[in-house]
Structure formats: structure tokens, C-alpha cells
């Protein structure tokens, strides 16, 4: 809730749902079984997030605000997760078909870290890391950016972690398109796309078409 560029964005409505509602709601489209936990901070400003999770009957873990890596690690340890799918609460349009493929690839290859970044529109991809990789990052990643961004130690040390990259269909390859919500303009676009479509669960192909200059 304490975003400096777009305060309160996590619960800001996009169409008929708050942003966080889109992130959680899309999980109903996932074929792989998952245990969803919202990992927010223990700051008073995020009491509203805990309240929303209670009303949505979603587990909520509260931990450090500035040390996001520690928050993820403590949450994963509390729930006994072997692998963690990271979905940040500023991405209402995560592609669940590609996430299913990402999970399958990660498990089949026995990877420590698997992602689909750099191909899909910004905000549509996702990443998965094993608990062992998260634990190693937590133990050895001491720089400020390691603690703030969770995956930076993994990205900076590919030799330490078996890493996989999911290749997506060409119809979804639009890395220049921005579909995350970090600014007022981002929010206006996301809200317009959902309201014009009449559905919250827009496909990546439809999002790309709707954002094209001829749309």
C-alpha cells in the first residue's frame, strides 16, 4: 500500500476488482494445484491488505517491509514450500497458460530458478525458484538490492543455480508492451482494458491486440 509512485495501488480497483483480486482470481485458471499466500509487510498501512485477504479467505503472511527477500524466505519456511511461484501484486494480467507451462518446465528439468521474462509483455511473465535456491539467496545475498528484489542474487549468479527459461509462442511475444501497474498511466490502461472487455481474465493475445495502434 506504500507505493511511492502509486499509493494504495494494491487495492485500487481495476474494473470491478482490486488489483490484488486480479492476481488471486487468475489463479483459478491454473491447472497445477497451488497454495496461494499473500506475503505483505507488518506495517500498519498494510493492515488493509490483511483485511482483504481475510475477506477473500486467502492466507496472509506478514513480514519485513524493506527486506523482501527475508519476507519471502520466512513465508516459504512457515508454509513448508518446496518451490515458490512469485507473482507480484502490481501485475493483474499474468498469463496462466504460460505459468502452467513454466511450472511444468521447472519441475521436469529440476531447476533452481525458471522464468519467462524478456518475451511476454512486461508484467505478464512469472518466475519460480526452489526453496533451496531461496534459502541460499537469503543466506548469501547481502547487498541492498538482493534484499529488496528477491530474485537479484539468483539472476546475478547463474553459475550457482540451474536456470531455465520458458520460450513462449510468437503470438504472445511483445516484450515492448507494458502491462504492469506502477504509475497512474499504467492504472488507466489496465482499467480501460478490463472495462472495455467486460471480463477480468483477458488473454495475452487479446491484451496485445487491444493495445495495438489500430485497436
Rosetta constraint file for C-alpha pairs under 8 A:
AtomPair CA 1 CA 7 HARMONIC 5.92 0.50
AtomPair CA 1 CA 8 HARMONIC 4.15 0.50
AtomPair CA 1 CA 9 HARMONIC 6.25 0.50
AtomPair CA 1 CA 10 HARMONIC 5.93 0.50
AtomPair CA 1 CA 11 HARMONIC 7.57 0.50
AtomPair CA 1 CA 45 HARMONIC 6.36 0.50
AtomPair CA 1 CA 46 HARMONIC 5.93 0.50
AtomPair CA 1 CA 49 HARMONIC 7.82 0.50
AtomPair CA 2 CA 7 HARMONIC 5.52 0.50
AtomPair CA 2 CA 8 HARMONIC 6.25 0.50
AtomPair CA 2 CA 45 HARMONIC 6.99 0.50
AtomPair CA 2 CA 46 HARMONIC 7.94 0.50
AtomPair CA 3 CA 7 HARMONIC 4.65 0.50
AtomPair CA 3 CA 8 HARMONIC 6.60 0.50
AtomPair CA 3 CA 9 HARMONIC 7.07 0.50
AtomPair CA 5 CA 182 HARMONIC 6.59 0.50
AtomPair CA 5 CA 183 HARMONIC 5.83 0.50
AtomPair CA 5 CA 184 HARMONIC 7.99 0.50
AtomPair CA 6 CA 182 HARMONIC 6.29 0.50
AtomPair CA 6 CA 183 HARMONIC 5.54 0.50
AtomPair CA 6 CA 184 HARMONIC 6.50 0.50
AtomPair CA 8 CA 12 HARMONIC 6.28 0.50
AtomPair CA 9 CA 19 HARMONIC 7.09 0.50
AtomPair CA 9 CA 90 HARMONIC 7.57 0.50
AtomPair CA 9 CA 181 HARMONIC 7.91 0.50
AtomPair CA 9 CA 182 HARMONIC 7.96 0.50
AtomPair CA 10 CA 18 HARMONIC 7.00 0.50
AtomPair CA 10 CA 19 HARMONIC 5.37 0.50
AtomPair CA 10 CA 20 HARMONIC 5.56 0.50
AtomPair CA 10 CA 49 HARMONIC 7.95 0.50
AtomPair CA 10 CA 89 HARMONIC 6.15 0.50
AtomPair CA 10 CA 90 HARMONIC 6.63 0.50
AtomPair CA 11 CA 18 HARMONIC 4.71 0.50
AtomPair CA 11 CA 19 HARMONIC 5.51 0.50
AtomPair CA 11 CA 20 HARMONIC 6.00 0.50
AtomPair CA 11 CA 21 HARMONIC 7.92 0.50
AtomPair CA 11 CA 49 HARMONIC 7.45 0.50
AtomPair CA 12 CA 18 HARMONIC 5.05 0.50
AtomPair CA 12 CA 19 HARMONIC 5.83 0.50
AtomPair CA 13 CA 17 HARMONIC 5.27 0.50
AtomPair CA 13 CA 18 HARMONIC 3.93 0.50
AtomPair CA 13 CA 19 HARMONIC 5.93 0.50
AtomPair CA 13 CA 191 HARMONIC 7.73 0.50
AtomPair CA 14 CA 18 HARMONIC 5.69 0.50
AtomPair CA 14 CA 19 HARMONIC 5.94 0.50
AtomPair CA 14 CA 187 HARMONIC 7.48 0.50
AtomPair CA 14 CA 190 HARMONIC 6.56 0.50
AtomPair CA 14 CA 191 HARMONIC 4.57 0.50
AtomPair CA 14 CA 194 HARMONIC 6.93 0.50
AtomPair CA 15 CA 191 HARMONIC 5.43 0.50
AtomPair CA 15 CA 192 HARMONIC 7.69 0.50
AtomPair CA 15 CA 194 HARMONIC 5.54 0.50
AtomPair CA 15 CA 195 HARMONIC 5.32 0.50
AtomPair CA 15 CA 200 HARMONIC 7.40 0.50
AtomPair CA 17 CA 21 HARMONIC 5.54 0.50
AtomPair CA 17 CA 22 HARMONIC 6.45 0.50
AtomPair CA 18 CA 22 HARMONIC 6.69 0.50
AtomPair CA 19 CA 23 HARMONIC 6.69 0.50
AtomPair CA 19 CA 89 HARMONIC 7.06 0.50
AtomPair CA 19 CA 90 HARMONIC 6.98 0.50
AtomPair CA 19 CA 91 HARMONIC 7.79 0.50
AtomPair CA 19 CA 92 HARMONIC 6.00 0.50
AtomPair CA 20 CA 24 HARMONIC 6.28 0.50
AtomPair CA 20 CA 89 HARMONIC 5.78 0.50
AtomPair CA 20 CA 90 HARMONIC 7.72 0.50
AtomPair CA 20 CA 92 HARMONIC 7.38 0.50
AtomPair CA 21 CA 25 HARMONIC 5.65 0.50
AtomPair CA 22 CA 26 HARMONIC 6.00 0.50
AtomPair CA 22 CA 92 HARMONIC 5.13 0.50
AtomPair CA 22 CA 93 HARMONIC 7.49 0.50
AtomPair CA 22 CA 200 HARMONIC 7.15 0.50
AtomPair CA 23 CA 27 HARMONIC 7.13 0.50
AtomPair CA 23 CA 87 HARMONIC 7.51 0.50
AtomPair CA 23 CA 89 HARMONIC 6.53 0.50
AtomPair CA 23 CA 91 HARMONIC 6.81 0.50
AtomPair CA 23 CA 92 HARMONIC 5.21 0.50
AtomPair CA 23 CA 93 HARMONIC 7.44 0.50
AtomPair CA 23 CA 94 HARMONIC 7.44 0.50
AtomPair CA 24 CA 28 HARMONIC 7.77 0.50
AtomPair CA 24 CA 36 HARMONIC 7.65 0.50
AtomPair CA 26 CA 30 HARMONIC 7.40 0.50
AtomPair CA 26 CA 94 HARMONIC 7.60 0.50
AtomPair CA 26 CA 96 HARMONIC 7.05 0.50
AtomPair CA 26 CA 201 HARMONIC 6.77 0.50
AtomPair CA 27 CA 96 HARMONIC 7.23 0.50
AtomPair CA 29 CA 96 HARMONIC 6.32 0.50
AtomPair CA 29 CA 97 HARMONIC 7.98 0.50
AtomPair CA 30 CA 96 HARMONIC 5.66 0.50
AtomPair CA 30 CA 97 HARMONIC 7.09 0.50
AtomPair CA 30 CA 99 HARMONIC 7.59 0.50
AtomPair CA 30 CA 100 HARMONIC 6.30 0.50
AtomPair CA 31 CA 100 HARMONIC 6.50 0.50
AtomPair CA 32 CA 100 HARMONIC 6.39 0.50
AtomPair CA 32 CA 103 HARMONIC 7.73 0.50
AtomPair CA 36 CA 58 HARMONIC 6.92 0.50
AtomPair CA 36 CA 59 HARMONIC 6.82 0.50
AtomPair CA 37 CA 58 HARMONIC 6.55 0.50
AtomPair CA 37 CA 59 HARMONIC 4.86 0.50
AtomPair CA 37 CA 60 HARMONIC 5.45 0.50
AtomPair CA 37 CA 61 HARMONIC 6.78 0.50
AtomPair CA 38 CA 53 HARMONIC 7.53 0.50
AtomPair CA 38 CA 58 HARMONIC 7.39 0.50
AtomPair CA 38 CA 59 HARMONIC 6.32 0.50
AtomPair CA 38 CA 60 HARMONIC 4.72 0.50
AtomPair CA 38 CA 61 HARMONIC 6.10 0.50
AtomPair CA 39 CA 60 HARMONIC 5.97 0.50
AtomPair CA 39 CA 61 HARMONIC 4.74 0.50
AtomPair CA 39 CA 62 HARMONIC 5.85 0.50
AtomPair CA 39 CA 63 HARMONIC 7.30 0.50
AtomPair CA 39 CA 71 HARMONIC 6.96 0.50
AtomPair CA 39 CA 72 HARMONIC 6.93 0.50
AtomPair CA 39 CA 75 HARMONIC 6.86 0.50
AtomPair CA 40 CA 46 HARMONIC 6.99 0.50
AtomPair CA 40 CA 49 HARMONIC 7.43 0.50
AtomPair CA 40 CA 50 HARMONIC 7.84 0.50
AtomPair CA 40 CA 60 HARMONIC 7.22 0.50
AtomPair CA 40 CA 61 HARMONIC 6.22 0.50
AtomPair CA 40 CA 62 HARMONIC 5.04 0.50
AtomPair CA 40 CA 63 HARMONIC 6.48 0.50
AtomPair CA 40 CA 65 HARMONIC 7.64 0.50
AtomPair CA 40 CA 71 HARMONIC 7.91 0.50
AtomPair CA 41 CA 46 HARMONIC 6.31 0.50
AtomPair CA 41 CA 61 HARMONIC 7.95 0.50
AtomPair CA 41 CA 62 HARMONIC 4.87 0.50
AtomPair CA 41 CA 63 HARMONIC 4.82 0.50
AtomPair CA 41 CA 64 HARMONIC 5.45 0.50
AtomPair CA 41 CA 65 HARMONIC 4.85 0.50
AtomPair CA 41 CA 71 HARMONIC 7.83 0.50
AtomPair CA 42 CA 46 HARMONIC 6.91 0.50
AtomPair CA 42 CA 47 HARMONIC 7.85 0.50
AtomPair CA 42 CA 62 HARMONIC 4.99 0.50
AtomPair CA 42 CA 63 HARMONIC 5.17 0.50
AtomPair CA 42 CA 64 HARMONIC 6.25 0.50
AtomPair CA 42 CA 65 HARMONIC 6.80 0.50
AtomPair CA 43 CA 47 HARMONIC 7.23 0.50
AtomPair CA 43 CA 65 HARMONIC 7.02 0.50
AtomPair CA 46 CA 50 HARMONIC 6.66 0.50
AtomPair CA 47 CA 51 HARMONIC 6.15 0.50
AtomPair CA 48 CA 52 HARMONIC 6.18 0.50
AtomPair CA 49 CA 53 HARMONIC 6.21 0.50
AtomPair CA 50 CA 54 HARMONIC 6.25 0.50
AtomPair CA 50 CA 60 HARMONIC 6.22 0.50
AtomPair CA 51 CA 55 HARMONIC 6.37 0.50
AtomPair CA 52 CA 56 HARMONIC 6.12 0.50
AtomPair CA 53 CA 57 HARMONIC 5.84 0.50
AtomPair CA 53 CA 58 HARMONIC 4.90 0.50
AtomPair CA 53 CA 59 HARMONIC 6.53 0.50
AtomPair CA 53 CA 60 HARMONIC 6.28 0.50
AtomPair CA 54 CA 58 HARMONIC 6.16 0.50
AtomPair CA 54 CA 59 HARMONIC 7.44 0.50
AtomPair CA 54 CA 60 HARMONIC 7.85 0.50
AtomPair CA 61 CA 75 HARMONIC 6.21 0.50
AtomPair CA 62 CA 71 HARMONIC 7.45 0.50
AtomPair CA 63 CA 70 HARMONIC 7.76 0.50
AtomPair CA 63 CA 71 HARMONIC 4.98 0.50
AtomPair CA 63 CA 74 HARMONIC 7.68 0.50
AtomPair CA 63 CA 75 HARMONIC 7.95 0.50
AtomPair CA 64 CA 68 HARMONIC 6.40 0.50
AtomPair CA 64 CA 70 HARMONIC 6.91 0.50
AtomPair CA 64 CA 71 HARMONIC 5.52 0.50
AtomPair CA 65 CA 71 HARMONIC 7.76 0.50
AtomPair CA 66 CA 147 HARMONIC 7.56 0.50
AtomPair CA 66 CA 148 HARMONIC 6.29 0.50
AtomPair CA 67 CA 71 HARMONIC 6.47 0.50
AtomPair CA 67 CA 147 HARMONIC 5.01 0.50
AtomPair CA 67 CA 148 HARMONIC 5.57 0.50
AtomPair CA 68 CA 72 HARMONIC 6.23 0.50
AtomPair CA 68 CA 147 HARMONIC 5.75 0.50
AtomPair CA 68 CA 148 HARMONIC 5.14 0.50
AtomPair CA 68 CA 149 HARMONIC 6.63 0.50
AtomPair CA 68 CA 150 HARMONIC 6.26 0.50
AtomPair CA 69 CA 73 HARMONIC 6.15 0.50
AtomPair CA 69 CA 138 HARMONIC 6.41 0.50
AtomPair CA 69 CA 146 HARMONIC 7.18 0.50
AtomPair CA 69 CA 147 HARMONIC 4.83 0.50
AtomPair CA 69 CA 148 HARMONIC 6.35 0.50
AtomPair CA 69 CA 149 HARMONIC 6.84 0.50
AtomPair CA 69 CA 150 HARMONIC 4.56 0.50
AtomPair CA 70 CA 74 HARMONIC 5.96 0.50
AtomPair CA 70 CA 138 HARMONIC 6.53 0.50
AtomPair CA 70 CA 147 HARMONIC 7.03 0.50
AtomPair CA 71 CA 75 HARMONIC 6.03 0.50
AtomPair CA 72 CA 76 HARMONIC 6.05 0.50
AtomPair CA 72 CA 150 HARMONIC 7.57 0.50
AtomPair CA 73 CA 77 HARMONIC 6.09 0.50
AtomPair CA 73 CA 131 HARMONIC 7.98 0.50
AtomPair CA 73 CA 134 HARMONIC 6.44 0.50
AtomPair CA 73 CA 135 HARMONIC 6.58 0.50
AtomPair CA 73 CA 138 HARMONIC 6.92 0.50
AtomPair CA 74 CA 78 HARMONIC 5.99 0.50
AtomPair CA 75 CA 79 HARMONIC 6.35 0.50
AtomPair CA 76 CA 80 HARMONIC 5.88 0.50
AtomPair CA 76 CA 81 HARMONIC 5.18 0.50
AtomPair CA 76 CA 82 HARMONIC 7.93 0.50
AtomPair CA 76 CA 84 HARMONIC 7.24 0.50
AtomPair CA 76 CA 131 HARMONIC 7.20 0.50
AtomPair CA 77 CA 81 HARMONIC 6.55 0.50
AtomPair CA 81 CA 131 HARMONIC 6.65 0.50
AtomPair CA 82 CA 130 HARMONIC 5.95 0.50
AtomPair CA 82 CA 131 HARMONIC 5.09 0.50
AtomPair CA 82 CA 132 HARMONIC 7.78 0.50
AtomPair CA 83 CA 128 HARMONIC 6.86 0.50
AtomPair CA 83 CA 129 HARMONIC 5.73 0.50
AtomPair CA 83 CA 130 HARMONIC 4.17 0.50
AtomPair CA 83 CA 131 HARMONIC 5.23 0.50
AtomPair CA 84 CA 128 HARMONIC 5.52 0.50
AtomPair CA 84 CA 129 HARMONIC 5.47 0.50
AtomPair CA 84 CA 130 HARMONIC 6.16 0.50
AtomPair CA 84 CA 131 HARMONIC 6.76 0.50
AtomPair CA 85 CA 126 HARMONIC 7.42 0.50
AtomPair CA 85 CA 127 HARMONIC 5.93 0.50
AtomPair CA 85 CA 128 HARMONIC 4.41 0.50
AtomPair CA 85 CA 129 HARMONIC 6.78 0.50
AtomPair CA 86 CA 126 HARMONIC 6.50 0.50
AtomPair CA 86 CA 127 HARMONIC 5.66 0.50
AtomPair CA 86 CA 128 HARMONIC 6.12 0.50
AtomPair CA 87 CA 91 HARMONIC 7.39 0.50
AtomPair CA 87 CA 94 HARMONIC 7.95 0.50
AtomPair CA 87 CA 126 HARMONIC 6.30 0.50
AtomPair CA 87 CA 127 HARMONIC 7.60 0.50
AtomPair CA 90 CA 123 HARMONIC 7.73 0.50
AtomPair CA 90 CA 180 HARMONIC 5.89 0.50
AtomPair CA 90 CA 181 HARMONIC 5.10 0.50
AtomPair CA 90 CA 182 HARMONIC 6.75 0.50
AtomPair CA 91 CA 123 HARMONIC 5.10 0.50
AtomPair CA 91 CA 124 HARMONIC 6.80 0.50
AtomPair CA 91 CA 179 HARMONIC 7.22 0.50
AtomPair CA 91 CA 180 HARMONIC 4.89 0.50
AtomPair CA 91 CA 181 HARMONIC 6.28 0.50
AtomPair CA 92 CA 123 HARMONIC 7.76 0.50
AtomPair CA 92 CA 180 HARMONIC 7.15 0.50
AtomPair CA 92 CA 181 HARMONIC 7.83 0.50
AtomPair CA 93 CA 123 HARMONIC 6.91 0.50
AtomPair CA 93 CA 124 HARMONIC 5.55 0.50
AtomPair CA 93 CA 179 HARMONIC 7.12 0.50
AtomPair CA 93 CA 180 HARMONIC 7.79 0.50
AtomPair CA 93 CA 201 HARMONIC 7.57 0.50
AtomPair CA 93 CA 202 HARMONIC 7.21 0.50
AtomPair CA 93 CA 203 HARMONIC 7.99 0.50
AtomPair CA 93 CA 204 HARMONIC 7.66 0.50
AtomPair CA 94 CA 99 HARMONIC 7.87 0.50
AtomPair CA 94 CA 123 HARMONIC 6.63 0.50
AtomPair CA 94 CA 124 HARMONIC 4.15 0.50
AtomPair CA 94 CA 125 HARMONIC 5.98 0.50
AtomPair CA 94 CA 126 HARMONIC 7.22 0.50
AtomPair CA 95 CA 99 HARMONIC 6.19 0.50
AtomPair CA 95 CA 124 HARMONIC 5.59 0.50
AtomPair CA 95 CA 125 HARMONIC 6.59 0.50
AtomPair CA 95 CA 203 HARMONIC 6.98 0.50
AtomPair CA 95 CA 204 HARMONIC 6.36 0.50
AtomPair CA 96 CA 100 HARMONIC 6.08 0.50
AtomPair CA 97 CA 101 HARMONIC 6.48 0.50
AtomPair CA 98 CA 102 HARMONIC 6.00 0.50
AtomPair CA 98 CA 125 HARMONIC 7.76 0.50
AtomPair CA 98 CA 168 HARMONIC 7.26 0.50
AtomPair CA 99 CA 103 HARMONIC 6.14 0.50
AtomPair CA 99 CA 125 HARMONIC 7.56 0.50
AtomPair CA 99 CA 126 HARMONIC 6.74 0.50
AtomPair CA 100 CA 104 HARMONIC 6.28 0.50
AtomPair CA 101 CA 105 HARMONIC 6.10 0.50
AtomPair CA 101 CA 166 HARMONIC 7.73 0.50
AtomPair CA 102 CA 106 HARMONIC 6.05 0.50
AtomPair CA 102 CA 114 HARMONIC 7.13 0.50
AtomPair CA 102 CA 115 HARMONIC 7.01 0.50
AtomPair CA 102 CA 116 HARMONIC 7.30 0.50
AtomPair CA 102 CA 127 HARMONIC 7.83 0.50
AtomPair CA 102 CA 128 HARMONIC 7.90 0.50
AtomPair CA 102 CA 166 HARMONIC 6.11 0.50
AtomPair CA 103 CA 107 HARMONIC 6.20 0.50
AtomPair CA 103 CA 128 HARMONIC 7.35 0.50
AtomPair CA 104 CA 108 HARMONIC 5.95 0.50
AtomPair CA 105 CA 109 HARMONIC 6.00 0.50
AtomPair CA 105 CA 114 HARMONIC 7.87 0.50
AtomPair CA 105 CA 164 HARMONIC 7.74 0.50
AtomPair CA 105 CA 166 HARMONIC 7.34 0.50
AtomPair CA 106 CA 110 HARMONIC 5.97 0.50
AtomPair CA 106 CA 111 HARMONIC 5.31 0.50
AtomPair CA 106 CA 112 HARMONIC 7.78 0.50
AtomPair CA 106 CA 113 HARMONIC 7.36 0.50
AtomPair CA 106 CA 114 HARMONIC 5.75 0.50
AtomPair CA 106 CA 128 HARMONIC 7.34 0.50
AtomPair CA 106 CA 164 HARMONIC 6.94 0.50
AtomPair CA 107 CA 111 HARMONIC 6.72 0.50
AtomPair CA 109 CA 164 HARMONIC 7.85 0.50
AtomPair CA 110 CA 162 HARMONIC 7.99 0.50
AtomPair CA 111 CA 129 HARMONIC 7.72 0.50
AtomPair CA 111 CA 130 HARMONIC 7.53 0.50
AtomPair CA 111 CA 161 HARMONIC 7.67 0.50
AtomPair CA 111 CA 162 HARMONIC 5.14 0.50
AtomPair CA 111 CA 163 HARMONIC 5.69 0.50
AtomPair CA 111 CA 164 HARMONIC 6.41 0.50
AtomPair CA 112 CA 129 HARMONIC 5.37 0.50
AtomPair CA 112 CA 130 HARMONIC 5.08 0.50
AtomPair CA 112 CA 132 HARMONIC 7.54 0.50
AtomPair CA 112 CA 133 HARMONIC 5.75 0.50
AtomPair CA 112 CA 161 HARMONIC 5.53 0.50
AtomPair CA 112 CA 162 HARMONIC 5.15 0.50
AtomPair CA 112 CA 163 HARMONIC 6.05 0.50
AtomPair CA 113 CA 127 HARMONIC 7.32 0.50
AtomPair CA 113 CA 128 HARMONIC 5.69 0.50
AtomPair CA 113 CA 129 HARMONIC 4.32 0.50
AtomPair CA 113 CA 130 HARMONIC 6.61 0.50
AtomPair CA 113 CA 133 HARMONIC 7.40 0.50
AtomPair CA 113 CA 154 HARMONIC 7.41 0.50
AtomPair CA 113 CA 161 HARMONIC 6.69 0.50
AtomPair CA 113 CA 162 HARMONIC 6.38 0.50
AtomPair CA 113 CA 163 HARMONIC 4.78 0.50
AtomPair CA 113 CA 164 HARMONIC 6.37 0.50
AtomPair CA 114 CA 127 HARMONIC 5.68 0.50
AtomPair CA 114 CA 128 HARMONIC 5.27 0.50
AtomPair CA 114 CA 129 HARMONIC 6.45 0.50
AtomPair CA 114 CA 163 HARMONIC 5.51 0.50
AtomPair CA 114 CA 164 HARMONIC 4.49 0.50
AtomPair CA 114 CA 165 HARMONIC 5.62 0.50
AtomPair CA 114 CA 166 HARMONIC 7.33 0.50
AtomPair CA 115 CA 125 HARMONIC 7.45 0.50
AtomPair CA 115 CA 126 HARMONIC 5.84 0.50
AtomPair CA 115 CA 127 HARMONIC 4.16 0.50
AtomPair CA 115 CA 128 HARMONIC 6.33 0.50
AtomPair CA 115 CA 164 HARMONIC 6.60 0.50
AtomPair CA 115 CA 165 HARMONIC 5.22 0.50
AtomPair CA 115 CA 166 HARMONIC 6.19 0.50
AtomPair CA 116 CA 120 HARMONIC 7.21 0.50
AtomPair CA 116 CA 125 HARMONIC 5.30 0.50
AtomPair CA 116 CA 126 HARMONIC 5.87 0.50
AtomPair CA 116 CA 127 HARMONIC 6.60 0.50
AtomPair CA 116 CA 165 HARMONIC 5.73 0.50
AtomPair CA 116 CA 166 HARMONIC 4.97 0.50
AtomPair CA 116 CA 167 HARMONIC 6.90 0.50
AtomPair CA 116 CA 168 HARMONIC 7.64 0.50
AtomPair CA 117 CA 122 HARMONIC 7.79 0.50
AtomPair CA 117 CA 125 HARMONIC 5.58 0.50
AtomPair CA 117 CA 126 HARMONIC 6.92 0.50
AtomPair CA 117 CA 127 HARMONIC 7.92 0.50
AtomPair CA 117 CA 165 HARMONIC 7.91 0.50
AtomPair CA 118 CA 122 HARMONIC 7.75 0.50
AtomPair CA 118 CA 175 HARMONIC 5.74 0.50
AtomPair CA 119 CA 167 HARMONIC 7.63 0.50
AtomPair CA 119 CA 168 HARMONIC 6.99 0.50
AtomPair CA 119 CA 172 HARMONIC 7.73 0.50
AtomPair CA 119 CA 173 HARMONIC 5.00 0.50
AtomPair CA 119 CA 174 HARMONIC 6.18 0.50
AtomPair CA 119 CA 175 HARMONIC 4.94 0.50
AtomPair CA 120 CA 124 HARMONIC 6.09 0.50
AtomPair CA 120 CA 125 HARMONIC 5.98 0.50
AtomPair CA 120 CA 168 HARMONIC 7.32 0.50
AtomPair CA 120 CA 172 HARMONIC 5.89 0.50
AtomPair CA 120 CA 173 HARMONIC 4.92 0.50
AtomPair CA 120 CA 174 HARMONIC 5.37 0.50
AtomPair CA 120 CA 175 HARMONIC 5.11 0.50
AtomPair CA 121 CA 125 HARMONIC 7.30 0.50
AtomPair CA 121 CA 172 HARMONIC 7.68 0.50
AtomPair CA 121 CA 173 HARMONIC 6.96 0.50
AtomPair CA 121 CA 174 HARMONIC 4.99 0.50
AtomPair CA 121 CA 175 HARMONIC 4.39 0.50
AtomPair CA 121 CA 176 HARMONIC 6.37 0.50
AtomPair CA 121 CA 177 HARMONIC 4.88 0.50
AtomPair CA 121 CA 178 HARMONIC 5.84 0.50
AtomPair CA 121 CA 179 HARMONIC 6.35 0.50
AtomPair CA 122 CA 175 HARMONIC 6.01 0.50
AtomPair CA 122 CA 176 HARMONIC 7.28 0.50
AtomPair CA 122 CA 177 HARMONIC 6.15 0.50
AtomPair CA 122 CA 178 HARMONIC 4.81 0.50
AtomPair CA 122 CA 179 HARMONIC 5.54 0.50
AtomPair CA 122 CA 180 HARMONIC 6.14 0.50
AtomPair CA 123 CA 178 HARMONIC 6.85 0.50
AtomPair CA 123 CA 179 HARMONIC 5.24 0.50
AtomPair CA 123 CA 180 HARMONIC 4.38 0.50
AtomPair CA 124 CA 179 HARMONIC 6.86 0.50
AtomPair CA 124 CA 180 HARMONIC 7.54 0.50
AtomPair CA 124 CA 204 HARMONIC 7.69 0.50
AtomPair CA 129 CA 133 HARMONIC 6.27 0.50
AtomPair CA 129 CA 134 HARMONIC 6.64 0.50
AtomPair CA 130 CA 134 HARMONIC 6.32 0.50
AtomPair CA 131 CA 135 HARMONIC 5.97 0.50
AtomPair CA 132 CA 136 HARMONIC 6.18 0.50
AtomPair CA 133 CA 137 HARMONIC 6.13 0.50
AtomPair CA 133 CA 154 HARMONIC 7.68 0.50
AtomPair CA 133 CA 161 HARMONIC 7.03 0.50
AtomPair CA 134 CA 138 HARMONIC 6.09 0.50
AtomPair CA 135 CA 139 HARMONIC 6.13 0.50
AtomPair CA 136 CA 140 HARMONIC 5.95 0.50
AtomPair CA 136 CA 141 HARMONIC 7.79 0.50
AtomPair CA 137 CA 141 HARMONIC 5.03 0.50
AtomPair CA 137 CA 146 HARMONIC 7.96 0.50
AtomPair CA 137 CA 153 HARMONIC 5.89 0.50
AtomPair CA 137 CA 154 HARMONIC 6.84 0.50
AtomPair CA 138 CA 142 HARMONIC 7.80 0.50
AtomPair CA 138 CA 147 HARMONIC 7.87 0.50
AtomPair CA 141 CA 146 HARMONIC 5.53 0.50
AtomPair CA 141 CA 147 HARMONIC 7.07 0.50
AtomPair CA 141 CA 153 HARMONIC 5.77 0.50
AtomPair CA 142 CA 146 HARMONIC 6.36 0.50
AtomPair CA 142 CA 147 HARMONIC 6.87 0.50
AtomPair CA 143 CA 147 HARMONIC 6.65 0.50
AtomPair CA 144 CA 148 HARMONIC 6.31 0.50
AtomPair CA 145 CA 149 HARMONIC 5.94 0.50
AtomPair CA 145 CA 152 HARMONIC 6.88 0.50
AtomPair CA 146 CA 150 HARMONIC 5.95 0.50
AtomPair CA 146 CA 151 HARMONIC 7.06 0.50
AtomPair CA 146 CA 152 HARMONIC 5.18 0.50
AtomPair CA 146 CA 153 HARMONIC 5.57 0.50
AtomPair CA 151 CA 155 HARMONIC 6.25 0.50
AtomPair CA 152 CA 156 HARMONIC 6.03 0.50
AtomPair CA 153 CA 157 HARMONIC 6.12 0.50
AtomPair CA 154 CA 158 HARMONIC 6.37 0.50
AtomPair CA 154 CA 160 HARMONIC 7.87 0.50
AtomPair CA 154 CA 161 HARMONIC 6.85 0.50
AtomPair CA 157 CA 161 HARMONIC 7.02 0.50
AtomPair CA 158 CA 162 HARMONIC 7.01 0.50
AtomPair CA 158 CA 163 HARMONIC 6.78 0.50
AtomPair CA 168 CA 172 HARMONIC 6.69 0.50
AtomPair CA 168 CA 173 HARMONIC 6.80 0.50
AtomPair CA 169 CA 173 HARMONIC 6.64 0.50
AtomPair CA 171 CA 205 HARMONIC 6.55 0.50
AtomPair CA 172 CA 204 HARMONIC 6.24 0.50
AtomPair CA 172 CA 205 HARMONIC 5.90 0.50
AtomPair CA 172 CA 208 HARMONIC 7.61 0.50
AtomPair CA 174 CA 208 HARMONIC 7.50 0.50
AtomPair CA 177 CA 208 HARMONIC 7.70 0.50
AtomPair CA 178 CA 186 HARMONIC 7.87 0.50
AtomPair CA 179 CA 186 HARMONIC 7.11 0.50
AtomPair CA 179 CA 190 HARMONIC 7.12 0.50
AtomPair CA 180 CA 186 HARMONIC 6.67 0.50
AtomPair CA 181 CA 186 HARMONIC 4.86 0.50
AtomPair CA 181 CA 187 HARMONIC 5.47 0.50
AtomPair CA 181 CA 190 HARMONIC 7.45 0.50
AtomPair CA 182 CA 186 HARMONIC 6.11 0.50
AtomPair CA 182 CA 187 HARMONIC 7.35 0.50
AtomPair CA 183 CA 187 HARMONIC 6.35 0.50
AtomPair CA 184 CA 188 HARMONIC 6.25 0.50
AtomPair CA 185 CA 189 HARMONIC 6.29 0.50
AtomPair CA 186 CA 190 HARMONIC 6.28 0.50
AtomPair CA 187 CA 191 HARMONIC 6.00 0.50
AtomPair CA 188 CA 192 HARMONIC 6.02 0.50
AtomPair CA 189 CA 193 HARMONIC 6.13 0.50
AtomPair CA 190 CA 194 HARMONIC 6.33 0.50
AtomPair CA 191 CA 195 HARMONIC 6.09 0.50
AtomPair CA 192 CA 196 HARMONIC 5.90 0.50
AtomPair CA 193 CA 197 HARMONIC 6.14 0.50
AtomPair CA 193 CA 207 HARMONIC 7.43 0.50
AtomPair CA 193 CA 210 HARMONIC 7.25 0.50
AtomPair CA 194 CA 198 HARMONIC 6.22 0.50
AtomPair CA 194 CA 199 HARMONIC 6.10 0.50
AtomPair CA 194 CA 200 HARMONIC 5.67 0.50
AtomPair CA 194 CA 202 HARMONIC 7.50 0.50
AtomPair CA 195 CA 199 HARMONIC 7.41 0.50
AtomPair CA 197 CA 202 HARMONIC 7.62 0.50
AtomPair CA 202 CA 206 HARMONIC 6.36 0.50
AtomPair CA 202 CA 207 HARMONIC 6.45 0.50
AtomPair CA 203 CA 207 HARMONIC 6.23 0.50
AtomPair CA 204 CA 208 HARMONIC 6.14 0.50
AtomPair CA 205 CA 209 HARMONIC 6.23 0.50
AtomPair CA 206 CA 210 HARMONIC 5.99 0.50
AtomPair CA 207 CA 211 HARMONIC 6.22 0.50
AtomPair CA 208 CA 212 HARMONIC 6.31 0.50
AtomPair CA 209 CA 215 HARMONIC 6.50 0.50
AtomPair CA 210 CA 215 HARMONIC 5.35 0.50
AtomPair CA 211 CA 215 HARMONIC 6.49 0.50
